[in-house]
Amino acid sequence: MSLPLVFVDTAVLVACYDPQASARRPQAQAWLRRLWEGRQGRTSQQVLNEFYAVARQTFRTALAAGD
C-alpha cells in the first residue's frame, strides 16, 4: 500500500523558519522531516515563490536579494 501524497503550503514552510512561532516550529519541522523521509511531500512553484517573498519580508537577515 502506498502512502498518500501531502501538499505542503507556504504557512508550513514559513513556520519551519520563524523564530516567533516557537510552538509551531518544531511541529512543522518534524512534519516536513517525516514527509521528506517518506517521499510524500509535494509543493508548487507558487508556494515556493510565496515562501521566498514572505521570507524576504519576515527574515530580513536570512535572505539577501538574489539568493
N, C-alpha and C positions, 0 to 999 in steps of 0.2 A: 504494500500500500504506500503510495507516495504522499508526502506531506503537502499541505496546501501552501500556495504561494501567498505572500503577505505584501501589500503595498505600503511602503514607508513614506509618510508625509513629511513636509517641511518641519512641522512642530516637533516631531521626534528627533530629527537631526539637530535642530536648534537646542533642544533640551539636553542633548549629549554634551554640548559645549558651554552651556550657560551656567556660570558660577552662581547666578542668582536663583537658579532652580535646584536648590540643594536637595529637595525631597524627590523631584522627578529625575534628576540627573543620573543617579545610579540605576534606577529602573530602566530608563531609556537606553543606557549603555549596555545593560545586561540583555535587554530585548534585542538590540542590534547585534550583539555578540552571538546570541542564540540563532538569529536569522542567518547571520553570516556563516556560522558553523554548519547549519543545516541547508545552506544554499537556497533558502526560501524567500529572502527579501528581494523586493523589486521596487524600483522608483522610476521617475521620469526625468527628462531633461528640464521640464518646467519646475519640478521640485528642486532640482539642483540649482537652477537659476535663482529661485526664490531663496534658497538657503544661502547662496552667495550674497545676495542683496541684503538679507537680514543680518548675516554675519558681519558684513562691512559696516552696517549701521550700529549694531549692538556691541561688537567686539572690535573696536577701532584699532587696537594694537595687534590683534591677531592676524589680520589680513591686510597687506598693502595693496594698493591698486595695481592691477596687472598680475597678481599672484594667482 
